[in-house]
Amino acid sequence: MKRKNAGFTLIEIMLVIVLMSLSAVAVIFNLPDSKQDIAKEQAQRFYYRIQLLNEHAILNGKDLGIRVDEKKGTYSYLQLESDGWQLFENKIYTETTLQDGVKLSFELGGDAWSQNESFFKQESLFDEDMFAELESENKIKPPQLFVLSSGEMTPFRLSIFSVEDKDNGWVVDVKESGSIDLIHAQDIQNENDTR
């Protein structure tokens, strides 16, 4: 008579462990990303696009720009044509809207952009109200950030952060020298504290 062994074999136990680990990996990959991770991803995307846009402007001899709308959480790419600024869209440069819970803030940088030392008040040379009805509401607004064919760019800082944790965001920093950096917001805060 054969005696039956009670229990599991080593192969059966190993198979169960492998199946459980594969299930755990599938669950981890399907968990939603945190807002900080999404903010970092959006900042990296903008960082790489601004570098490509700078190279595109130089190589193709085109003056380009970026229009940022903080309220809507969007930014779009523009190109200077003979009839003014037009949307510049292709596979890489499309109007981008940030996900819910992620915001952006934008500030021009550099000493040349400060208005404190201006001798004159900036005003229009003609009465704009007189021509207001001629302009359509759908007219494309000019960019705040210029990426010129000469390689020059408007110095600025664009911060992308989670609404829940504003101090844990990411900053794309373009300096007057033309360098483009992606910096964690806490590193900027630490740098400012040491000054």
C-alpha positions as protocol buffer text, in pm:
chain_id: "A"
residue {
  index: 1
  type: MET
  ca { x: 0 y: 0 z: 0 }
}
residue {
  index: 2
  type: LYS
  ca { x: 120 y: 350 z: -92 }
}
residue {
  index: 3
  type: ARG
  ca { x: 143 y: 608 z: 176 }
}
residue {
  index: 4
  type: LYS
  ca { x: 7 y: 954 z: 87 }
}
residue {
  index: 5
  type: ASN
  ca { x: 218 y: 1248 z: 188 }
}
residue {
  index: 6
  type: ALA
  ca { x: 28 y: 1533 z: 341 }
}
residue {
  index: 7
  type: GLY
  ca { x: 142 y: 1886 z: 247 }
}
residue {
  index: 8
  type: PHE
  ca { x: 269 y: 2080 z: -54 }
}
residue {
  index: 9
  type: THR
  ca { x: 576 y: 2024 z: -264 }
}
residue {
  index: 10
  type: LEU
  ca { x: 846 y: 2286 z: -297 }
}
residue {
  index: 11
  type: ILE
  ca { x: 746 y: 2352 z: -660 }
}
residue {
  index: 12
  type: GLU
  ca { x: 386 y: 2422 z: -561 }
}
residue {
  index: 13
  type: ILE
  ca { x: 496 y: 2669 z: -292 }
}
residue {
  index: 14
  type: MET
  ca { x: 734 y: 2847 z: -534 }
}
residue {
  index: 15
  type: LEU
  ca { x: 458 y: 2872 z: -796 }
}
residue {
  index: 16
  type: VAL
  ca { x: 222 y: 3036 z: -545 }
}
residue {
  index: 17
  type: ILE
  ca { x: 493 y: 3284 z: -441 }
}
residue {
  index: 18
  type: VAL
  ca { x: 564 y: 3380 z: -804 }
}
residue {
  index: 19
  type: LEU
  ca { x: 191 y: 3432 z: -876 }
}
residue {
  index: 20
  type: MET
  ca { x: 150 y: 3647 z: -563 }
}
residue {
  index: 21
  type: SER
  ca { x: 452 y: 3863 z: -653 }
}
residue {
  index: 22
  type: LEU
  ca { x: 322 y: 3915 z: -1008 }
}
residue {
  index: 23
  type: SER
  ca { x: -16 y: 4019 z: -866 }
}
residue {
  index: 24
  type: ALA
  ca { x: 154 y: 4264 z: -628 }
}
residue {
  index: 25
  type: VAL
  ca { x: 354 y: 4420 z: -914 }
}
residue {
  index: 26
  type: ALA
  ca { x: 38 y: 4461 z: -1123 }
}
residue {
  index: 27
  type: VAL
  ca { x: -137 y: 4635 z: -833 }
}
residue {
  index: 28
  type: ILE
  ca { x: 159 y: 4870 z: -773 }
}
residue {
  index: 29
  type: PHE
  ca { x: 177 y: 4973 z: -1139 }
}
residue {
  index: 30
  type: ASN
  ca { x: -196 y: 5049 z: -1143 }
}
residue {
  index: 31
  type: LEU
  ca { x: -193 y: 5267 z: -832 }
}
residue {
  index: 32
  type: PRO
  ca { x: -254 y: 5632 z: -911 }
}
residue {
  index: 33
  type: ASP
  ca { x: 53 y: 5855 z: -908 }
}
residue {
  index: 34
  type: SER
  ca { x: 85 y: 6114 z: -638 }
}
residue {
  index: 35
  type: LYS
  ca { x: 36 y: 6477 z: -735 }
}
residue {
  index: 36
  type: GLN
  ca { x: 406 y: 6542 z: -665 }
}
residue {
  index: 37
  type: ASP
  ca { x: 502 y: 6277 z: -920 }
}
residue {
  index: 38
  type: ILE
  ca { x: 265 y: 6428 z: -1175 }
}
residue {
  index: 39
  type: ALA
  ca { x: 408 y: 6777 z: -1109 }
}
residue {
  index: 40
  type: LYS
  ca { x: 761 y: 6643 z: -1160 }
}
residue {
  index: 41
  type: GLU
  ca { x: 660 y: 6470 z: -1484 }
}
residue {
  index: 42
  type: GLN
  ca { x: 493 y: 6787 z: -1618 }
}
residue {
  index: 43
  type: ALA
  ca { x: 797 y: 6999 z: -1525 }
}
residue {
  index: 44
  type: GLN
  ca { x: 1032 y: 6754 z: -1697 }
}
residue {
  index: 45
  type: ARG
  ca { x: 814 y: 6756 z: -2007 }
}
residue {
  index: 46
  type: PHE
  ca { x: 823 y: 7137 z: -2022 }
}
residue {
  index: 47
  type: TYR
  ca { x: 1200 y: 7138 z: -1956 }
}
residue {
  index: 48
  type: TYR
  ca { x: 1274 y: 6904 z: -2247 }
}
residue {
  index: 49
  type: ARG
  ca { x: 1033 y: 7086 z: -2478 }
}
residue {
  index: 50
  type: ILE
  ca { x: 1189 y: 7428 z: -2409 }
}
residue {
  index: 51
  type: GLN
  ca { x: 1531 y: 7284 z: -2495 }
}
residue {
  index: 52
  type: LEU
  ca { x: 1397 y: 7137 z: -2818 }
}
residue {
  index: 53
  type: LEU
  ca { x: 1216 y: 7461 z: -2900 }
}
residue {
  index: 54
  type: ASN
  ca { x: 1539 y: 7657 z: -2859 }
}
residue {
  index: 55
  type: GLU
  ca { x: 1722 y: 7422 z: -3095 }
}
residue {
  index: 56
  type: HIS
  ca { x: 1432 y: 7430 z: -3342 }
}
residue {
  index: 57
  type: ALA
  ca { x: 1435 y: 7812 z: -3347 }
}
residue {
  index: 58
  type: ILE
  ca { x: 1810 y: 7824 z: -3414 }
}
residue {
  index: 59
  type: LEU
  ca { x: 1820 y: 7548 z: -3676 }
}
residue {
  index: 60
  type: ASN
  ca { x: 1516 y: 7672 z: -3871 }
}
residue {
  index: 61
  type: GLY
  ca { x: 1571 y: 8045 z: -3830 }
}
residue {
  index: 62
  type: LYS
  ca { x: 1226 y: 8096 z: -3677 }
}
residue {
  index: 63
  type: ASP
  ca { x: 1123 y: 8321 z: -3390 }
}
residue {
  index: 64
  type: LEU
  ca { x: 906 y: 8125 z: -3150 }
}
residue {
  index: 65
  type: GLY
  ca { x: 730 y: 8195 z: -2824 }
}
residue {
  index: 66
  type: ILE
  ca { x: 531 y: 8046 z: -2540 }
}
residue {
  index: 67
  type: ARG
  ca { x: 206 y: 8182 z: -2400 }
}
residue {
  index: 68
  type: VAL
  ca { x: 137 y: 8083 z: -2039 }
}
residue {
  index: 69
  type: ASP
  ca { x: -209 y: 8106 z: -1882 }
}
residue {
  index: 70
  type: GLU
  ca { x: -178 y: 8054 z: -1506 }
}
residue {
  index: 71
  type: LYS
  ca { x: -552 y: 8065 z: -1441 }
}
residue {
  index: 72
  type: LYS
  ca { x: -631 y: 7787 z: -1688 }
}
residue {
  index: 73
  type: GLY
  ca { x: -310 y: 7596 z: -1616 }
}
residue {
  index: 74
  type: THR
  ca { x: -210 y: 7588 z: -1984 }
}
residue {
  index: 75
  type: TYR
  ca { x: 76 y: 7687 z: -2206 }
}
residue {
  index: 76
  type: SER
  ca { x: 88 y: 7698 z: -2585 }
}
residue {
  index: 77
  type: TYR
  ca { x: 356 y: 7747 z: -2848 }
}
residue {
  index: 78
  type: LEU
  ca { x: 353 y: 8030 z: -3103 }
}
residue {
  index: 79
  type: GLN
  ca { x: 549 y: 8115 z: -3415 }
}
residue {
  index: 80
  type: LEU
  ca { x: 603 y: 8462 z: -3559 }
}
residue {
  index: 81
  type: GLU
  ca { x: 468 y: 8479 z: -3914 }
}
residue {
  index: 82
  type: SER
  ca { x: 435 y: 8772 z: -4153 }
}
residue {
  index: 83
  type: ASP
  ca { x: 79 y: 8831 z: -4029 }
}
residue {
  index: 84
  type: GLY
  ca { x: 169 y: 8811 z: -3657 }
}
residue {
  index: 85
  type: TRP
  ca { x: 186 y: 8537 z: -3397 }
}
residue {
  index: 86
  type: GLN
  ca { x: 26 y: 8207 z: -3496 }
}
residue {
  index: 87
  type: LEU
  ca { x: -17 y: 7880 z: -3312 }
}
residue {
  index: 88
  type: PHE
  ca { x: 280 y: 7650 z: -3363 }
}
residue {
  index: 89
  type: GLU
  ca { x: 160 y: 7294 z: -3326 }
}
residue {
  index: 90
  type: ASN
  ca { x: 297 y: 6958 z: -3428 }
}
residue {
  index: 91
  type: LYS
  ca { x: 349 y: 6624 z: -3253 }
}
residue {
  index: 92
  type: ILE
  ca { x: 579 y: 6770 z: -2988 }
}
residue {
  index: 93
  type: TYR
  ca { x: 451 y: 7125 z: -2945 }
}
residue {
  index: 94
  type: THR
  ca { x: 82 y: 7115 z: -2864 }
}
residue {
  index: 95
  type: GLU
  ca { x: -115 y: 7324 z: -2620 }
}
residue {
  index: 96
  type: THR
  ca { x: -68 y: 7158 z: -2284 }
}
residue {
  index: 97
  type: THR
  ca { x: -318 y: 7162 z: -2000 }
}
residue {
  index: 98
  type: LEU
  ca { x: -200 y: 7048 z: -1659 }
}
residue {
  index: 99
  type: GLN
  ca { x: -395 y: 6779 z: -1477 }
}
residue {
  index: 100
  type: ASP
  ca { x: -634 y: 6860 z: -1194 }
}
residue {
  index: 101
  type: GLY
  ca { x: -455 y: 6924 z: -867 }
}
residue {
  index: 102
  type: VAL
  ca { x: -143 y: 7053 z: -1040 }
}
residue {
  index: 103
  type: LYS
  ca { x: -85 y: 7426 z: -1087 }
}
residue {
  index: 104
  type: LEU
  ca { x: 176 y: 7647 z: -1244 }
}
residue {
  index: 105
  type: SER
  ca { x: 313 y: 7989 z: -1166 }
}
residue {
  index: 106
  type: PHE
  ca { x: 520 y: 8202 z: -1394 }
}
residue {
  index: 107
  type: GLU
  ca { x: 751 y: 8499 z: -1343 }
}
residue {
  index: 108
  type: LEU
  ca { x: 980 y: 8684 z: -1577 }
}
residue {
  index: 109
  type: GLY
  ca { x: 1340 y: 8692 z: -1464 }
}
residue {
  index: 110
  type: GLY
  ca { x: 1647 y: 8900 z: -1510 }
}
residue {
  index: 111
  type: ASP
  ca { x: 1727 y: 9262 z: -1434 }
}
residue {
  index: 112
  type: ALA
  ca { x: 1630 y: 9385 z: -1779 }
}
residue {
  index: 113
  type: TRP
  ca { x: 1268 y: 9286 z: -1718 }
}
residue {
  index: 114
  type: SER
  ca { x: 1218 y: 9476 z: -1394 }
}
residue {
  index: 115
  type: GLN
  ca { x: 1005 y: 9786 z: -1429 }
}
residue {
  index: 116
  type: ASN
  ca { x: 1141 y: 9967 z: -1123 }
}
residue {
  index: 117
  type: GLU
  ca { x: 1416 y: 10153 z: -1305 }
}
residue {
  index: 118
  type: SER
  ca { x: 1217 y: 10257 z: -1608 }
}
residue {
  index: 119
  type: PHE
  ca { x: 1230 y: 10628 z: -1698 }
}
residue {
  index: 120
  type: PHE
  ca { x: 896 y: 10626 z: -1877 }
}
residue {
  index: 121
  type: LYS
  ca { x: 558 y: 10477 z: -1809 }
}
residue {
  index: 122
  type: GLN
  ca { x: 484 y: 10207 z: -2064 }
}
residue {
  index: 123
  type: GLU
  ca { x: 181 y: 10313 z: -2263 }
}
residue {
  index: 124
  type: SER
  ca { x: 44 y: 10257 z: -2608 }
}
residue {
  index: 125
  type: LEU
  ca { x: 119 y: 10517 z: -2875 }
}
residue {
  index: 126
  type: PHE
  ca { x: -246 y: 10540 z: -2979 }
}
residue {
  index: 127
  type: ASP
  ca { x: -590 y: 10510 z: -2827 }
}
residue {
  index: 128
  type: GLU
  ca { x: -657 y: 10137 z: -2805 }
}
residue {
  index: 129
  type: ASP
  ca { x: -1024 y: 10183 z: -2716 }
}
residue {
  index: 130
  type: MET
  ca { x: -1083 y: 10335 z: -3056 }
}
residue {
  index: 131
  type: PHE
  ca { x: -977 y: 10009 z: -3225 }
}
residue {
  index: 132
  type: ALA
  ca { x: -1114 y: 9766 z: -2967 }
}
residue {
  index: 133
  type: GLU
  ca { x: -1421 y: 9674 z: -3171 }
}
residue {
  index: 134
  type: LEU
  ca { x: -1207 y: 9595 z: -3476 }
}
residue {
  index: 135
  type: GLU
  ca { x: -1014 y: 9325 z: -3292 }
}
residue {
  index: 136
  type: SER
  ca { x: -1180 y: 8989 z: -3266 }
}
residue {
  index: 137
  type: GLU
  ca { x: -1202 y: 8804 z: -2938 }
}
residue {
  index: 138
  type: ASN
  ca { x: -1036 y: 8502 z: -3095 }
}
residue {
  index: 139
  type: LYS
  ca { x: -718 y: 8689 z: -3182 }
}
residue {
  index: 140
  type: ILE
  ca { x: -408 y: 8508 z: -3062 }
}
residue {
  index: 141
  type: LYS
  ca { x: -236 y: 8686 z: -2777 }
}
residue {
  index: 142
  type: PRO
  ca { x: 139 y: 8735 z: -2812 }
}
residue {
  index: 143
  type: PRO
  ca { x: 375 y: 8516 z: -2609 }
}
residue {
  index: 144
  type: GLN
  ca { x: 529 y: 8620 z: -2280 }
}
residue {
  index: 145
  type: LEU
  ca { x: 837 y: 8404 z: -2345 }
}
residue {
  index: 146
  type: PHE
  ca { x: 1041 y: 8456 z: -2658 }
}
residue {
  index: 147
  type: VAL
  ca { x: 1268 y: 8190 z: -2808 }
}
residue {
  index: 148
  type: LEU
  ca { x: 1450 y: 8370 z: -3087 }
}
residue {
  index: 149
  type: SER
  ca { x: 1632 y: 8234 z: -3388 }
}
residue {
  index: 150
  type: SER
  ca { x: 1948 y: 8407 z: -3262 }
}
residue {
  index: 151
  type: GLY
  ca { x: 1953 y: 8166 z: -2966 }
}
residue {
  index: 152
  type: GLU
  ca { x: 1834 y: 8423 z: -2714 }
}
residue {
  index: 153
  type: MET
  ca { x: 1551 y: 8346 z: -2476 }
}
residue {
  index: 154
  type: THR
  ca { x: 1348 y: 8547 z: -2229 }
}
residue {
  index: 155
  type: PRO
  ca { x: 1474 y: 8471 z: -1878 }
}
residue {
  index: 156
  type: PHE
  ca { x: 1194 y: 8327 z: -1664 }
}
residue {
  index: 157
  type: ARG
  ca { x: 1094 y: 8081 z: -1395 }
}
residue {
  index: 158
  type: LEU
  ca { x: 802 y: 7847 z: -1446 }
}
residue {
  index: 159
  type: SER
  ca { x: 700 y: 7653 z: -1134 }
}
residue {
  index: 160
  type: ILE
  ca { x: 482 y: 7343 z: -1151 }
}
residue {
  index: 161
  type: PHE
  ca { x: 353 y: 7215 z: -819 }
}
residue {
  index: 162
  type: SER
  ca { x: 81 y: 7016 z: -649 }
}
residue {
  index: 163
  type: VAL
  ca { x: -201 y: 7218 z: -496 }
}
residue {
  index: 164
  type: GLU
  ca { x: -164 y: 7005 z: -182 }
}
residue {
  index: 165
  type: ASP
  ca { x: 209 y: 7075 z: -140 }
}
residue {
  index: 166
  type: LYS
  ca { x: 324 y: 7395 z: -310 }
}
residue {
  index: 167
  type: ASP
  ca { x: 673 y: 7379 z: -158 }
}
residue {
  index: 168
  type: ASN
  ca { x: 741 y: 7039 z: -313 }
}
residue {
  index: 169
  type: GLY
  ca { x: 722 y: 7151 z: -676 }
}
residue {
  index: 170
  type: TRP
  ca { x: 964 y: 7178 z: -966 }
}
residue {
  index: 171
  type: VAL
  ca { x: 1097 y: 7490 z: -1136 }
}
residue {
  index: 172
  type: VAL
  ca { x: 1219 y: 7537 z: -1494 }
}
residue {
  index: 173
  type: ASP
  ca { x: 1466 y: 7823 z: -1466 }
}
residue {
  index: 174
  type: VAL
  ca { x: 1597 y: 8001 z: -1777 }
}
residue {
  index: 175
  type: LYS
  ca { x: 1871 y: 8250 z: -1702 }
}
residue {
  index: 176
  type: GLU
  ca { x: 1988 y: 8554 z: -1900 }
}
residue {
  index: 177
  type: SER
  ca { x: 2296 y: 8354 z: -2004 }
}
residue {
  index: 178
  type: GLY
  ca { x: 2063 y: 8109 z: -2184 }
}
residue {
  index: 179
  type: SER
  ca { x: 2114 y: 7817 z: -1946 }
}
residue {
  index: 180
  type: ILE
  ca { x: 1803 y: 7606 z: -1883 }
}
residue {
  index: 181
  type: ASP
  ca { x: 1777 y: 7424 z: -1552 }
}
residue {
  index: 182
  type: LEU
  ca { x: 1523 y: 7197 z: -1385 }
}
residue {
  index: 183
  type: ILE
  ca { x: 1540 y: 7254 z: -1009 }
}
residue {
  index: 184
  type: HIS
  ca { x: 1342 y: 7122 z: -714 }
}
residue {
  index: 185
  type: ALA
  ca { x: 1160 y: 7407 z: -538 }
}
residue {
  index: 186
  type: GLN
  ca { x: 1315 y: 7318 z: -202 }
}
residue {
  index: 187
  type: ASP
  ca { x: 1665 y: 7361 z: -349 }
}
residue {
  index: 188
  type: ILE
  ca { x: 1574 y: 7715 z: -460 }
}
residue {
  index: 189
  type: GLN
  ca { x: 1431 y: 7788 z: -115 }
}
residue {
  index: 190
  type: ASN
  ca { x: 1751 y: 7658 z: 50 }
}
residue {
  index: 191
  type: GLU
  ca { x: 1961 y: 7872 z: -186 }
}
residue {
  index: 192
  type: ASN
  ca { x: 1756 y: 8181 z: -100 }
}
residue {
  index: 193
  type: ASP
  ca { x: 1785 y: 8107 z: 274 }
}
residue {
  index: 194
  type: THR
  ca { x: 2165 y: 8090 z: 258 }
}
residue {
  index: 195
  type: ARG
  ca { x: 2191 y: 8434 z: 95 }
}
